[in-house]
Amino acid sequence: MPEALSHLRAEAEQLREQINHHNYLYYVLDSPEVTDAEYDRMLRRLEEIERQHPELVTPDSPTRRVGAAPSEKFGVVRHRKMMLSLANAMDAEEMLEFDRRIKRFLKSDEEIRYVAEVKLDGLAVELVYEDSHLTVASTRGDGVSGEDITQNIRTVKSVPLRLIVPRHHGSPRLLEVRGEVILPRKAFERLNAERAKAGEPAFANPRNAAAGSLRQLDPRVTASRPLDIFCHTPGVLEGISFDTQSEFLQGIKALGLKVNPLTRVCHGVNQVLDYWNELTEKRYELDYEADGVVAKVDSFALQEQLGEVSRAPRWAVAYKFKAQQAETRIREIAVQVGRIGSLTPVAKLQPVQLAGVTISNASLHNLDEIRRKDIREGDTVLLERAGDVIPYIVRVIAQGRPRARQFEMPRRCPECGGAIVHEEGEVAYFCVNVNCPARMRESIRHFASKTGLDIDGLGDKLVAQLVDAGLVRELDDLYRLGKPQLVALERMADRSAQNVLDSIEHSRHTTLDRLINALGIRHVGEHTARQLAVRFGSIEALMDATEDELRTVRDIGPEVARSVREYFDEPRNREAVKRLIRHLEIKAPPAPAVGRGVLRDKSVVLTGSLETMTREEAERKVLAAGGRITSSVSRKTDFVVAGADPGSKLRKAAELGVKTLEEDEFLKLLEGG
């Protein structure tokens, strides 16, 4: 080897060690030793050496974090050791009973030593290090196997690509460690602000944002988002051993992995309860979402003895935080108009701090809900955030109630003055004026959404400007916009205007199911739109379909058929669609591959968020297995597949005795189990 190249190899290796060391200090210990400028100088020099001599690049080089080329799909990784879920304790008495059960099982009255950790609200992952090098990273999946997210996890700067192993110590042959990938609160707020500016839908919460970021097929998108990680649980270990959970956490921290600094060793369950009380007080001061405390028996020997039950360890429990509540006053009950003309009453509140954010509005859903809770203007109410995300009114505090009249829905649309209709037997009220400005604003947002014609850049502010300026009165007006019109709008630069026009141009090429969904027909979502597109093949055929013909489509009942027919019976709607399709090139979607598999002729309802796949992917799997998707639970439903936050459909299934499948059971069923 030439001497000059040998020197460069040594310099590159030294730079990698220095950069990895400073990454550890900055991202894991939060105690940097060098300035950003000095760090950047080292990284640029390493990049320069590797660019000039590609043969010197190593797989674990810090320069490799930028993200590889996009993947077409995620591979599957089978965990060597099952990733278990946790049982929950909802109050102090259940925590005490958890402690008593352990003592009964161990036949011991001695105080149990626990490790209490912050329960993070993120995405569970597993990192696999072989001979100190990160080789595989995967999601929890169903606990048995998960998705291969190795390329994406490599972009997370707090994940070491190579463990820090002192020279006088041997590196572990195999180290599997489980952890939680999170998106800090401030980063979450910045990300949502950027998405709003780009006209993209906001993430509901930091957990969804973290999960969505890690499941990008293009790792470069993941690299652009400041994800973080806290490691907390061992998988399979070879060439390294620990006796306790607390020792394990200290050990992996020394190897360069990030652990939560708030973790505490507790002598007895009462200290765990004290820890929970402390965290309850300061949970909203943390820069990440936390939804409780996890208590684990510290001794690995006792953990082994205690074992597991129903895929959850006997030696650990999650003690959830209680939902946060606050009192405030309803200043006014306003009415908002949605994209299909639906009127939604909204409580305008005296601003109040709740769960770390200021709440000024809360949806009241419909008149029946207002009557049920007897909510009136001027009332003092108890407010709560469902899942620490969506604010809702729990009840009215009747003491000192003002003499306010009952709320009534308006007789005319508050936006356009158009007529309001209310069908007998339904809770919803509708504005029937298709040219209502509020309907048009919402219609454009829906039309341009990811599941519609996917027009980037049409955010709330731009849509409002287009409608208010009279530039867009009908959906087809979007395809007549020119750059001078857009540039004349407030805060619209030449480049931004061109980006919007390019996206509008791209949307001209679409599929029939996307168009049907984009129209915003009442009761018609993605799944129903696909069914209609496959059955009728063209928008003209759908426009002329009778109710009887519509009802021959699988999963479409009288309510949906009537809604579709009412939409196209409105002459203004028919003319609007005819004008719109002159600007579009519409392809019929391929017929879904309906199999004769394990779900043949079975009716399946999906509810909640699935961890290993999107709702659309789950629907395709059901169809491919011969099943059919329905939107509501009835006695004819065969299975309800329940993900996270399943809502009322799960309760309905329990009431009717319908078989409920968790995500892992659903996957096993699809595999023929």
N, C-alpha and C positions, 0 to 999 in steps of 0.2 A: 504494500500500500504506500503511495507517495506520502512523504512526510507532511506536506501541507494538508492533505486530506485527513491524515491521522490527527493533526492538531484541531481541525474543524470538528471531527467526530467527538473529541474530548471536550471541546468548547460547547458543542450542542448538548452533550450529556450533562455537563455542569449546569447549563442554562435550564434544562428540564428539571433538574433537582431543585434549583433555586426557585423556579416558578411554581413548582408543586408545593414547595415549602411555604412560599408566600400565599398561595391559594389557601392552604390549610390554615395559616394564621388569620387570613382575612375572612374566609367564608365559614370556617368551623369554630375558631376561637374568638373571632371578632376583635383581634388585637394586631393590626398590621404593623410591620416594622419598617416598611419602605413607603415612599410617596407613590402616588399613582403614576407620576411621570417616570420614575425609576422602574416601576413594574412594566410600564408600556415599553420602555427602552429595551429591557431584557426580552420581552415577547417579540418585539419587532426584529431584534437581532437573530433570534431563533428562527423566525419565519424566513428571514433573508437567507440563512444558511440552508434551510430545508428547501427553499425555492431553487437555489443554485445547485444543490446536491440532493435530489429526491431520494437517492439511495440511503441517505442518512435519516430519513423519516422513520419513526417508530410508531406502532399502533397506539401507544399510550401517551404520545406527545401532547402537551397542552394546546398545540395548534390544531389538533383534530377535533376540538369541541364545536367547531362552527356548524357541523351538520353535514351528513352525507347526502347523496342524491336521493330524490323521492323514491319511496317504495310503492309497489302496486297493492300490497296487502301485508298484514301482520302474520308472522309465523306463530306457531303454537309451541310453548315451552311447558314441559311437564315438571312439576316441582318434585324434587327428591323426597321432601318431607312436606306433608300437607299443611297448607296455610289455613289455620283454624279461624273461626269467627268467635266473637265474645258474647257471653250472656250479659244481660243488663240488670242493674239494680236501680230502682226508681226512687228510693228514699233511704233514710238512715237505717230503718228497721230491716230492710232487705240486705243492706250491707252487713249488719250484725248477724243476720241469719246466714249469709255467705260464710262468715267467719266461724259460726257455730257448726255449719256443715263440714267444713274442713277439719275442725277439731274432732267431730264425731267420726269422720272417715279415718283420721289418723289415730283415733283412740287416745287423744292427748289433751290435757288441759293447759299446756304451756302456751304462752303468747306466741302468735305466729309473726315472724318478721316478713314484712311486705316491702315491695318497691312500688311507690306510687308515681305514676307518670301522667303527663298531660295527654288527654285523649284528643288527638288531632283530627280535624275534619278535612281530610285530604284523600289522596288515592294510594291504596296499599300496593307496595311493590316489593320485589325481591331482587337483591343484587348478589351475583355470584362472582367470587374472586378465586382464581386458580393460580397458585404460585405468585400471589400478590397482584395479579393483573385482572382488571374487570373483564370478564368474558361474556356474561349474559345478564340481561335485566329483563324482568317480566312483570306483568300485572298479577294481582291475586287471582283473577278469573273466578273459577268455581272452587278454588282451594286446591284442586288436583292439578289443574293446568291453567296457564294464563297466556296472554299475548306477549310476543317478543318485542320489547320496546328498547332494545340495546342501543340502537343508533340515537334514539331520542334522549335516553337517560345520560348518554355521554355528553350532552350539551349542558347538563345541570352542573354548575360550577362547584357546588358543595359536594358533589360525588367524585371522589378520587378515582382517576383512571388506573392508578397504581398505588397500592398501600404503602404507607410509610413504615418501613421495617428497619430498626436499628441494625447496624452492620454486624454486631456481635450476636444477633438473634437470627434464627432461621425463619423464613417466611412460611405461613401456613399453606399446606398443600391445597386445602379447600376451605373457604370461608363463605357461608351463605348468611346473609343478613337481611332481615325484613325491615321495612320502614314506611314512612308516609311522605309522599311528595305533596308539597303545599305551594300555594301562591300567596305571598304576603298581602295584607289588606291594601296597603298603599299601591302596590304593583297591580292589584286587582282593579282598583279605582282608575288608575292610569290606562289600563288595558281596555276597560269599558268605555272610557272617554274617547280613546282612539277608534274603537269599533263604532261608536255613535257617530263620530265625525266621518267615518267611511261608509255610513249607512248600513252597518252590519248589526244584527241583533245583539243585545248585551247578554253577557253570562249572568245567570240567576244568582250565583254565589261563587266564592273563591274555589270551593271544591270542584264545581262543574268546570270552572276555568282551568284548574290544574289537570283534571281528567281530559278535557278537550285538547289541552296543549300537548299532553303526553301521547295522545292517540292521533297526532297528525301524521299523515303518510309522508310529509316532507319534513325531515328533521330540522331544516333551516327555519321553519316556522317556530318549532319548539325552542330553538336556540335564541330566538328573538324575545322570548318571554322569561322573566327572571324567576324561574322556579327554584324552590329550595327543598331540602329533605331533612328529616330527623329519623335516625335509625333506632330500633328499639327491641328487636327480637332475633334470636339466632335460628338458623335453619340447620343444615348438616355442617359439622365442623370436622376437619381432618388436619392433624398436625398442630392443633392448638386446642386448648380446653379451658373451661371455666367451671367453678363450683357453684356460682350464684349469679343471679341476674345483675346485681349491682357490680360484681366483678366483670361480667361480660361488657357492660356499658362502659366502664373505665377502660377495659382492654381495647375495644374497637375505637374508642376516642383516641387512644395512643397510636392506633394504626392509621389515623387520618379520617375516620368516619365521624359524621356529625351526630351528636346526641343532644337531647333537650336538657339545657342547664337547670331547669326547674324540677327535674326528677329528684325524688327524696326517698331515703330509706326510713321506713316507719316500723316501730316496735309495737305491734298490736294494732287492731282495727280502729281504735279510738284516734290514733295519730293519723290514720288514713282519713277519717272524718274531719279532723282538724285541717288537714291539707286541702280537702275538698272545699271546706268553708273559705279558706284563704284564696283559693283560685276562683271561687265564685265571685268574690269581691273584686278581683282584678282581671277577670277574663277579657273584658273589653279594652284593657290597657295593652294587651298582647298584640303584636303585629301579625297575628295569624288567627284563623278560626279554630276555636276549641269548644267541644261540646260535652266535656266531662272529664273524669279521672279514671285511669285504668290502674287497678290494684293487682299485683302479681305476687305470689309466694316467691320469696327471694331464692330459696334453696332449690337448685336443679334436682337434687336427689328427692326432695319432697314433691316437686312437680312430677317427676317420673312415677312416684308412688301414687299420686292422686289421679293421674291419667286424664281422660277426657270422657265426655258424654254428649251425644247428639252433635258431634262435630265442633264442640266448644270445650275448652279446657276447664277442668274442675278448679284449677289453681289460679284462675284469673277472672276478673269481672270488670265491667265498665259501669261506673256510677255516673249517670248522666246529670248535667246541670238542669235545673228547673227553668221552664220558659219564663222570660222576663216580662213583667207587666208594669203598666203605668196608668195613672189617671189623667184624663184631659177632658176638654169640653168641645162639643161639636158647635162650631161657629155657624155652619151652613150646610145644608144638603143640596149639592149641585147634581146635575144630570149630564153625563157624557154620552156622545153618540159614536158608536163603533162603525166598522167598515161595512157591515151588512144592515146598518140602520138601527141596531139594537141600542136601547137606552139603558144606561147603567147608573144608578144613584151612587154618589160618592160623598163621604163625609169629609168636609173641610174642617180640619182640627186646629185647635190652639196648639202650635208646635210644641212637641215634647220629646225629650231624649229617651230613647228606648233601645237597649241592646247595642249601644255605641253609635246610633245614628239618630238624626232628627226626623221625626215623623210628623207630616202635615196633612196627609190624606189617607183614607182607608176606604176600600170598596165596600159598599153595602149590598152588592150583588143584585138584588131585585126587591120588589115591593113586598113579596111574601116574607122574605127574610127580615125586612124592616118591621113588618107587622108582628112577626113571631117574637122579636126581641123588644118590640114597642120602643123603637128609637125615634127621637124627635130632635129638632133643632134646639140648641141651648142645653141639651142633656150633658151631664157629666158621665163619662163612660170609662170602663176598664178596657185598656188596649193591650194586646199581646202580639208578638211576632211569631207566626207559625214557622217552626224550624229556624227561628232567628232570621227569617227572610221577609215573609209577607205579613204586613200589619193587618190585624182584624179586630173588630170590637167583640169582646167576650160577653159583656152585659152592660146594662144601664145601671148607674148608681142612683137609686130613686130619691135618696134624701135631698131635700131642698130643691126638688125638680121645679123648673119654671112652668107656668101654665101655657105650654105650647100646643098648638094643634097637631093632629096627626099629619104626617107627610103624605101628599098625593102626587102621583105622576102627572106631568104636564099634559094638557090636551093638544098642544102644538109643539113641534120640534124646537128646542131652545136654540138651535143653530140656524135653521132656515125658515122656521114658521110653518113647515109642512105638516100634513096630517099625521096623526099617530094612530096605529092600529094595535089592538090587543086581542089575540085569538082566544076564544073560550077554552079553558082547560090548560092554558100555558101561562107561565109566569112572566114571559118577556113582552116588552113593548117595543114597537118599531116605528121609525120614520120611513115612509114609503117613497119619499122624494129621492130618486137616484142621483139627482144633481145637487143634493145637499152638500155644502162644502166640507162639513165634518166627515160625511161618508166618503167623499172623494179623497180627502187626506188619508183616511185609514185604508181606503181601497188601493191607493197607489202604494202605500207601505206594504200591504199584503201582496199586491201584484209583483212588486220588485223584490220580495223576500227570497231567501235561499230556496224555499220549497216552491216558490212561484217561478217567475222568469229570471230570477237571480241577477238583478241589476245593481251592481256595486255603486256606492256614492249617493244613493237616494235616501239620505238620512232625514230625520224628522224636520230639521230646520229648512233644508232645501225643499222638501215636499210642501211645507207650509208656505214658503215663498212662491213656489210655482203656482199653487192654488190661489193664494191671496192676490198675486199679480195678474191672475186671469190667463196665465200661459197654459195651464192644464185644467180644462173643464171636463174632459172625458179621457179615458185611458189611452185612446189612440193619439191624443195630442202629444204624448211623450215622444212619438216617432216623427213629430214635425218640429221639434225643438232644434234651434241652431245655436252656434257658439255665441254670436252677438247677444242673443237673449239671455243666455246663462251668465256671460261675463258681466252683464249689466246688473246682476243681482248682488246683494250685499255679501262681502267676503267670498266672492267666487273669482279666483284667479284663472288666467288663461289655461294653465295646465290642468287644474281641477275640472274646468268645464270640458276640456277635451277628454279627460278620463271618464266623465259621466257619459258623454256622447258615444265614446267607444264601447262602453258597457251596454248602453241602449242598443247600439248596432249589433253587438254580439247576441243580445236577447232575441233578435228577430228569428233566430234558428232555435226552435224549441220542440218539445214533444206535446202530444195532445193531452196527456195526463197532467203535465205541468200547467198548461193553459187552463184546463178545467179547474184545477185547484186555485190558480191565480185569480180567477173571476170572483172568488169570494161568495159562492153560492151557499146559502145557509144549510148547515148539516153536512156539507161536502168538504172532507179533508183529503189528505194525500191518498189514503187507502181507497176511499170511495171514488176519488177521481181516477185512479188506475183501473178500477173495476169498470167504470163507465167508458173509459177510453178503449179498453180491450173489447167491450161488448159492442160499441157503436162505431168505432173506427174513424169518425170524423166529427167535427163540431157541428156541421150542418145536420147530420143524422141525429145527434143528441138534441139539438134544438127542436126537432120535429117529433121526438119520441113521445108516445102517450104515457100516461101514468101506468097503465097495464104493462106496457113494454119495459118501462123502467123497473117495475117490480119483479120482472123476470131475472134481473141481475142479482147474482148471489149477494146476500147480506144487505140488500136494499129493501127496506120496508116501506109502508105507506107514508110515513112522515118524510123520509128523504125523497121519495118519488114525488110527493106533493110539492116539496120545497123546490126541486129542480124544475117541475112543470110551472110553478108560479113565477120563477125567475124568468123563464123564457116566454111566458105568456105576457109579460110586461113589454109592450111595444118598444119603449125607450131602451130596455135592456137588449132586445134583439137587434135593434139598429146599432147600438153601441158595439156589440160583439161583431156584427158584420163589418163595421168600419175598422175595427181593431185587426181582424184577421187578414185584411188587405195588406197589412204591413209585415205579416209573419210568414215564415216557412215552417209548416207544422208537420212533424213526423208522427205516425202512429207508433205507440210503444210496443215492444215485443210482448207477446202473451206470456204471462208468468208460467214458469215450469211447475205445473201442479202434479205432484207425484202420487204414487199409490203406496205411500209409506206408512209409518207408525201412527200418523194423525189422520188417516183417511176418513173423510166425512165427519171429523171432529171439529167442534166449535171452540175457538180459543179467544180469550180476552186478555190483552196485555195491560198492565197497570204499573205505574212507578217507573223509576229510572233503572235500566239494566246496566251492569258494570262492564260486561264483555262485548256488548254490541249495541248499535243504535236501534231505535224502534223499527226503522225501515228494514234493517237487516233481520231482525227477529220475525217481522211479518213475512219476509221472503222465505225464511227457513220453515215457517209454518206451512206456507203454500207449497213449498217443494216437498214437504212430508205428507201432502194430501189433505191438510187441514184448511180451515177457513177462519178468517179474522172477523170478529164482531166487536162492536164498540161498547155494548152494554151487557151486564150480567143478568141472565135469566135462568129459569129451571132447565132450559135447553142447552145451556153452556156446559161443555165437557171439562174444560180446564181454565183456570185463571192463573196466569203467570205473573208473579208479584216481584217487582224490583224494589229499590229504595223509595220511601215515601209513597206507598201505594194508594192511599186515599180511600174514598168511600166504596170503590168497587170490591176491595178486599173484604170489607164489612158485609157487603151485600152477598158475596160468595159464602161467607160463614153462615149468614142467616138462611140461605137457600140450601146449604149443604153441598155446594159445588166444590169439586176437588181443586185445591190450591197447590201450585208448584213454585218453589223457590227457583232462582236462576240456575243453580247447579243441577237441580232435579229436572228442569226443563231441558238443559243440555244433554243430560243422560238419556232422557226420553227420546230426543231427536237422534241419538246415537243407537237407538234400539233397545235401551235399557228398560 
